Amino acid sequence: MVRPADTTVEAWEVQLEILRRMSGPDRVAMAFDMTDAARALTEAGIRHRHPDWDEGQVKDALMELLLGPGLANAVRGSRPRPG
């Protein structure tokens, strides 16, 4: 791993030692937590830019950011129609 530019060498060494001491499942759980936080932050940004959008529109915009327009459109096209 490359040390972030805003982190001192000493702090980076401490962080790496903490990560090395974590179990595999704990590291995976931390990765999932970080992914959830990034997704929530992205959704908040979409809502901030589009306060008039409903949850479906926010989820569609997130899906397009994550998957790209082509795959997002394919996924949307495969959804069952309501009613």
DSSP file (Angstrom, degrees, kcal/mol; ACC not computed):
  #  RESIDUE AA STRUCTURE BP1 BP2  ACC     N-H-->O    O-->H-N    N-H-->O    O-->H-N    TCO  KAPPA ALPHA  PHI   PSI    X-CA   Y-CA   Z-CA
    1    1 A M              0   0    0      0, 0.0     2,-0.4     0, 0.0     0, 0.0   0.000 360.0 360.0 360.0 148.9    0.0    0.0    0.0
    2    2 A V        -     0   0    0      1,-0.0     3,-0.1     0, 0.0     0, 0.0  -0.804 360.0-114.5 -97.6 134.5    1.1    3.5   -0.7
    3    3 A R        -     0   0    0     -2,-0.4     6,-0.1     1,-0.1    -1,-0.0  -0.482  35.2-112.4 -67.4 129.9    1.2    6.0    2.2
    4    4 A P    >   -     0   0    0      0, 0.0     3,-1.8     0, 0.0    -1,-0.1  -0.335  21.9-122.1 -60.9 145.3   -1.4    8.8    1.7
    5    5 A A  T 3  S+     0   0    0      1,-0.3    -2,-0.1    -3,-0.1     0, 0.0   0.762 110.6  54.4 -62.4 -26.3    0.2   12.2    1.1
    6    6 A D  T 3  S+     0   0    0      2,-0.1     2,-0.4     0, 0.0    -1,-0.3   0.239  94.7  85.5 -94.1  15.3   -1.5   13.7    4.1
    7    7 A T  S <  S-     0   0    0     -3,-1.8    -4,-0.0     4,-0.0     2,-0.0  -0.957  75.8-127.3-120.5 131.2   -0.3   11.1    6.5
    8    8 A T     >  -     0   0    0     -2,-0.4     4,-2.5     1,-0.1     5,-0.2  -0.304  25.7-114.0 -69.6 159.3    3.0   11.2    8.4
    9    9 A V  H  > S+     0   0    0      1,-0.2     4,-2.3     2,-0.2     5,-0.2   0.908 117.7  51.2 -58.8 -43.2    5.4    8.2    8.1
   10   10 A E  H  > S+     0   0    0      1,-0.2     4,-1.9     2,-0.2    -1,-0.2   0.923 111.1  46.4 -63.2 -45.0    4.9    7.5   11.9
   11   11 A A  H  > S+     0   0    0      1,-0.2     4,-2.5     2,-0.2    -1,-0.2   0.894 111.4  52.9 -64.7 -39.3    1.1    7.6   11.6
   12   12 A W  H  X S+     0   0    0     -4,-2.5     4,-2.7     1,-0.2    -1,-0.2   0.900 107.5  51.0 -63.2 -41.6    1.2    5.4    8.6
   13   13 A E  H  X S+     0   0    0     -4,-2.3     4,-2.1     2,-0.2    -1,-0.2   0.898 110.9  48.6 -63.6 -40.4    3.3    2.8   10.4
   14   14 A V  H  X S+     0   0    0     -4,-1.9     4,-2.3     2,-0.2    -2,-0.2   0.929 111.8  49.6 -63.7 -45.3    0.9    2.8   13.3
   15   15 A Q  H  X S+     0   0    0     -4,-2.5     4,-2.4     1,-0.2    -2,-0.2   0.921 110.8  49.3 -61.8 -44.1   -2.1    2.4   11.0
   16   16 A L  H  X S+     0   0    0     -4,-2.7     4,-2.5     1,-0.2    -1,-0.2   0.896 109.5  51.9 -62.8 -39.5   -0.4   -0.5    9.2
   17   17 A E  H  X S+     0   0    0     -4,-2.1     4,-1.6     2,-0.2    -1,-0.2   0.906 109.3  50.0 -64.1 -40.6    0.4   -2.3   12.4
   18   18 A I  H  X S+     0   0    0     -4,-2.3     4,-0.9     1,-0.2    -2,-0.2   0.927 111.7  48.5 -62.0 -44.5   -3.2   -2.0   13.5
   19   19 A L  H >< S+     0   0    0     -4,-2.4     3,-0.7     1,-0.2    -2,-0.2   0.894 108.7  53.6 -63.7 -39.6   -4.4   -3.4   10.2
   20   20 A R  H 3< S+     0   0    0     -4,-2.5    -1,-0.2     1,-0.2    -2,-0.2   0.838 107.2  52.0 -63.7 -32.6   -1.9   -6.3   10.5
   21   21 A R  H 3< S+     0   0    0     -4,-1.6    -1,-0.2    -5,-0.2    -2,-0.2   0.667  90.9  96.8 -79.1 -16.5   -3.2   -7.2   13.9
   22   22 A M  S << S-     0   0    0     -4,-0.9     2,-0.1    -3,-0.7    -3,-0.0  -0.440  79.4-116.1 -74.2 146.8   -6.8   -7.3   12.7
   23   23 A S     >  -     0   0    0     -2,-0.1     4,-2.2     1,-0.1     5,-0.2  -0.342  28.3-107.0 -73.0 163.1   -8.3  -10.7   11.8
   24   24 A G  H  > S+     0   0    0      1,-0.2     4,-2.5     2,-0.2     5,-0.2   0.940 120.8  49.9 -56.8 -50.0   -9.4  -11.3    8.2
   25   25 A P  H  > S+     0   0    0      0, 0.0     4,-2.5     0, 0.0    -1,-0.2   0.872 109.7  52.0 -59.7 -35.5  -13.1  -11.1    9.1
   26   26 A D  H  > S+     0   0    0      2,-0.2     4,-2.2     1,-0.2    -2,-0.2   0.895 109.7  48.8 -67.4 -38.2  -12.5   -7.8   10.9
   27   27 A R  H  X S+     0   0    0     -4,-2.2     4,-2.2     2,-0.2    -1,-0.2   0.903 112.1  49.0 -66.6 -40.1  -10.7   -6.4    7.9
   28   28 A V  H  X S+     0   0    0     -4,-2.5     4,-2.4     2,-0.2    -2,-0.2   0.925 110.6  50.5 -64.2 -43.6  -13.6   -7.5    5.6
   29   29 A A  H  X S+     0   0    0     -4,-2.5     4,-2.5     1,-0.2    -2,-0.2   0.900 110.0  50.5 -60.5 -40.6  -16.2   -6.0    8.0
   30   30 A M  H  X S+     0   0    0     -4,-2.2     4,-2.4     2,-0.2    -1,-0.2   0.901 109.2  51.3 -64.4 -40.0  -14.2   -2.7    8.0
   31   31 A A  H  X S+     0   0    0     -4,-2.2     4,-2.3     2,-0.2    -2,-0.2   0.910 110.5  48.7 -63.3 -41.9  -14.2   -2.7    4.1
   32   32 A F  H  X S+     0   0    0     -4,-2.4     4,-2.7     2,-0.2    -2,-0.2   0.914 110.8  50.7 -63.9 -42.1  -17.9   -3.3    4.1
   33   33 A D  H  X S+     0   0    0     -4,-2.5     4,-2.3     1,-0.2    -2,-0.2   0.907 110.7  48.8 -61.4 -41.7  -18.4   -0.4    6.6
   34   34 A M  H  X S+     0   0    0     -4,-2.4     4,-2.4     2,-0.2    -1,-0.2   0.890 111.1  50.2 -65.9 -38.5  -16.3    1.9    4.4
   35   35 A T  H  X S+     0   0    0     -4,-2.3     4,-2.5     2,-0.2    -2,-0.2   0.922 110.5  49.5 -64.2 -44.2  -18.3    0.9    1.3
   36   36 A D  H  X S+     0   0    0     -4,-2.7     4,-2.5     1,-0.2    -2,-0.2   0.900 111.5  49.4 -61.1 -40.8  -21.6    1.6    3.1
   37   37 A A  H  X S+     0   0    0     -4,-2.3     4,-2.3     2,-0.2    -2,-0.2   0.907 111.1  48.6 -65.8 -41.8  -20.3    5.0    4.2
   38   38 A A  H  X S+     0   0    0     -4,-2.4     4,-2.3     2,-0.2    -2,-0.2   0.903 112.2  49.1 -64.8 -40.6  -19.1    5.9    0.7
   39   39 A R  H  X S+     0   0    0     -4,-2.5     4,-2.7     2,-0.2    -2,-0.2   0.923 111.6  48.7 -64.8 -43.9  -22.5    4.8   -0.8
   40   40 A A  H  X S+     0   0    0     -4,-2.5     4,-2.3     1,-0.2    -2,-0.2   0.899 111.9  49.5 -63.1 -40.1  -24.4    6.9    1.8
   41   41 A L  H  X S+     0   0    0     -4,-2.3     4,-2.0     2,-0.2    -1,-0.2   0.904 111.1  49.5 -65.3 -41.1  -22.2    9.9    1.2
   42   42 A T  H  X S+     0   0    0     -4,-2.3     4,-2.2     2,-0.2    -2,-0.2   0.922 111.1  49.3 -63.9 -44.4  -22.7    9.6   -2.6
   43   43 A E  H  X S+     0   0    0     -4,-2.7     4,-2.7     1,-0.2    -2,-0.2   0.901 109.2  52.7 -61.3 -40.5  -26.5    9.3   -2.1
   44   44 A A  H  X S+     0   0    0     -4,-2.3     4,-2.3     1,-0.2    -1,-0.2   0.895 108.5  50.7 -62.1 -39.4  -26.4   12.4    0.1
   45   45 A G  H  X S+     0   0    0     -4,-2.0     4,-2.1     2,-0.2    -1,-0.2   0.900 110.2  49.2 -64.1 -40.8  -24.6   14.3   -2.6
   46   46 A I  H  X S+     0   0    0     -4,-2.2     4,-1.8     2,-0.2    -2,-0.2   0.935 112.2  48.1 -63.2 -45.8  -27.2   13.2   -5.2
   47   47 A R  H  < S+     0   0    0     -4,-2.7    -2,-0.2     1,-0.2    -1,-0.2   0.885 110.2  52.8 -61.9 -38.4  -30.0   14.3   -2.9
   48   48 A H  H  < S+     0   0    0     -4,-2.3    -1,-0.2     1,-0.2    -2,-0.2   0.907 113.6  42.3 -63.8 -41.9  -28.2   17.6   -2.3
   49   49 A R  H  < S+     0   0    0     -4,-2.1    -1,-0.2     1,-0.3    -2,-0.2   0.749 128.1  31.1 -76.1 -23.4  -27.9   18.3   -6.0
   50   50 A H    ><  +     0   0    0     -4,-1.8     3,-2.0    -5,-0.2    -1,-0.3  -0.567  64.7 165.0-134.6  69.3  -31.5   17.1   -6.7
   51   51 A P  T 3  S+     0   0    0      0, 0.0    -1,-0.1     0, 0.0    -3,-0.1   0.697  76.8  59.0 -63.6 -17.6  -33.7   17.9   -3.7
   52   52 A D  T 3  S+     0   0    0     -3,-0.1     2,-0.2     2,-0.0    -5,-0.1   0.515  83.4 105.1 -88.6  -5.1  -36.8   17.3   -5.7
   53   53 A W    <   -     0   0    0     -3,-2.0     2,-0.1    -6,-0.2    -3,-0.1  -0.498  65.4-133.1 -78.8 144.4  -36.0   13.7   -6.6
   54   54 A D     >  -     0   0    0     -2,-0.2     4,-2.1     1,-0.1     3,-0.3  -0.326  35.5 -92.2 -84.5 176.4  -37.7   10.7   -5.0
   55   55 A E  H  > S+     0   0    0      1,-0.2     4,-2.8     2,-0.2     5,-0.2   0.865 124.8  56.0 -60.2 -37.9  -35.9    7.7   -3.6
   56   56 A G  H  > S+     0   0    0      1,-0.2     4,-2.4     2,-0.2    -1,-0.2   0.908 108.1  47.4 -61.7 -41.7  -36.2    5.8   -6.8
   57   57 A Q  H  > S+     0   0    0     -3,-0.3     4,-2.3     2,-0.2    -1,-0.2   0.890 111.9  50.4 -67.0 -38.5  -34.5    8.5   -8.8
   58   58 A V  H  X S+     0   0    0     -4,-2.1     4,-2.4     2,-0.2    -2,-0.2   0.936 111.9  47.3 -64.0 -45.8  -31.7    8.8   -6.2
   59   59 A K  H  X S+     0   0    0     -4,-2.8     4,-2.6     1,-0.2    -2,-0.2   0.889 111.6  51.2 -63.4 -39.6  -31.2    5.0   -6.4
   60   60 A D  H  X S+     0   0    0     -4,-2.4     4,-2.2    -5,-0.2    -1,-0.2   0.914 110.3  48.7 -63.9 -41.9  -31.2    5.1  -10.2
   61   61 A A  H  X S+     0   0    0     -4,-2.3     4,-2.0     2,-0.2    -2,-0.2   0.902 112.2  49.0 -64.8 -40.2  -28.6    7.9  -10.2
   62   62 A L  H  X S+     0   0    0     -4,-2.4     4,-2.5     2,-0.2     5,-0.2   0.926 110.0  51.2 -63.1 -44.8  -26.4    6.0   -7.8
   63   63 A M  H  X S+     0   0    0     -4,-2.6     4,-3.0     1,-0.2     5,-0.4   0.894 109.2  51.0 -60.2 -40.0  -26.7    2.8   -9.9
   64   64 A E  H  X S+     0   0    0     -4,-2.2     4,-1.9     1,-0.2    -1,-0.2   0.893 110.5  48.8 -66.2 -38.6  -25.6    4.8  -13.0
   65   65 A L  H  < S+     0   0    0     -4,-2.0    -2,-0.2     1,-0.2    -1,-0.2   0.905 118.3  40.1 -64.8 -40.7  -22.6    6.2  -11.1
   66   66 A L  H  < S+     0   0    0     -4,-2.5    -2,-0.2    -5,-0.1    -1,-0.2   0.872 130.4  24.3 -76.9 -38.1  -21.6    2.7   -9.9
   67   67 A L  H  < S-     0   0    0     -4,-3.0     4,-0.4    -5,-0.2    -3,-0.2   0.649 105.5-115.5-104.2 -18.8  -22.3    0.7  -13.0
   68   68 A G     X  -     0   0    0     -4,-1.9     4,-2.3    -5,-0.4     5,-0.2  -0.049  38.5 -76.9  90.3 156.9  -22.1    3.2  -15.9
   69   69 A P  H  > S+     0   0    0      0, 0.0     4,-2.5     0, 0.0     5,-0.2   0.882 125.3  52.7 -60.9 -42.0  -25.1    4.2  -18.1
   70   70 A G  H  > S+     0   0    0      1,-0.2     4,-1.8     2,-0.2    -2,-0.1   0.951 115.4  37.8 -62.7 -51.4  -25.1    1.1  -20.3
   71   71 A L  H  > S+     0   0    0     -4,-0.4     4,-2.5     2,-0.2    -1,-0.2   0.880 114.9  55.1 -69.1 -37.4  -25.3   -1.5  -17.5
   72   72 A A  H  X S+     0   0    0     -4,-2.3     4,-2.8     1,-0.2    -1,-0.2   0.914 108.9  48.5 -61.3 -41.7  -27.6    0.7  -15.4
   73   73 A N  H  X S+     0   0    0     -4,-2.5     4,-2.3    -5,-0.2    -1,-0.2   0.890 110.3  51.4 -64.9 -38.4  -30.0    0.9  -18.3
   74   74 A A  H  X S+     0   0    0     -4,-1.8     4,-1.0    -5,-0.2    -2,-0.2   0.910 111.7  47.1 -63.8 -41.9  -29.9   -2.9  -18.8
   75   75 A V  H >X S+     0   0    0     -4,-2.5     3,-0.7     2,-0.2     4,-0.6   0.932 112.3  49.5 -65.3 -45.8  -30.6   -3.4  -15.1
   76   76 A R  H >< S+     0   0    0     -4,-2.8     3,-1.0     1,-0.2    -2,-0.2   0.892 109.1  53.4 -60.0 -38.5  -33.5   -0.9  -15.2
   77   77 A G  H 3< S+     0   0    0     -4,-2.3    -1,-0.2     1,-0.2    -2,-0.2   0.734 106.0  53.7 -69.1 -21.5  -34.9   -2.7  -18.2
   78   78 A S  H << S+     0   0    0     -4,-1.0    -1,-0.2    -3,-0.7    -2,-0.2   0.503  83.6 110.2 -91.6  -4.9  -34.8   -6.0  -16.5
   79   79 A R  S << S-     0   0    0     -3,-1.0     2,-0.1    -4,-0.6    -3,-0.0  -0.419  77.8-107.5 -70.5 143.8  -36.9   -4.9  -13.4
   80   80 A P        -     0   0    0      0, 0.0    -1,-0.1     0, 0.0    -2,-0.1  -0.459  37.1-113.6 -66.3 143.4  -40.4   -6.2  -13.1
   81   81 A R        -     0   0    0     -2,-0.1     2,-0.0     1,-0.1    -3,-0.0  -0.595  32.4-111.4 -78.1 137.5  -43.0   -3.6  -13.8
   82   82 A P              0   0    0      0, 0.0    -1,-0.1     0, 0.0     0, 0.0  -0.331 360.0 360.0 -66.5 151.1  -45.2   -2.5  -10.9
   83   83 A G              0   0    0     -2,-0.0    -2,-0.0     0, 0.0     0, 0.0   0.444 360.0 360.0  88.6 360.0  -48.8   -3.4  -10.9
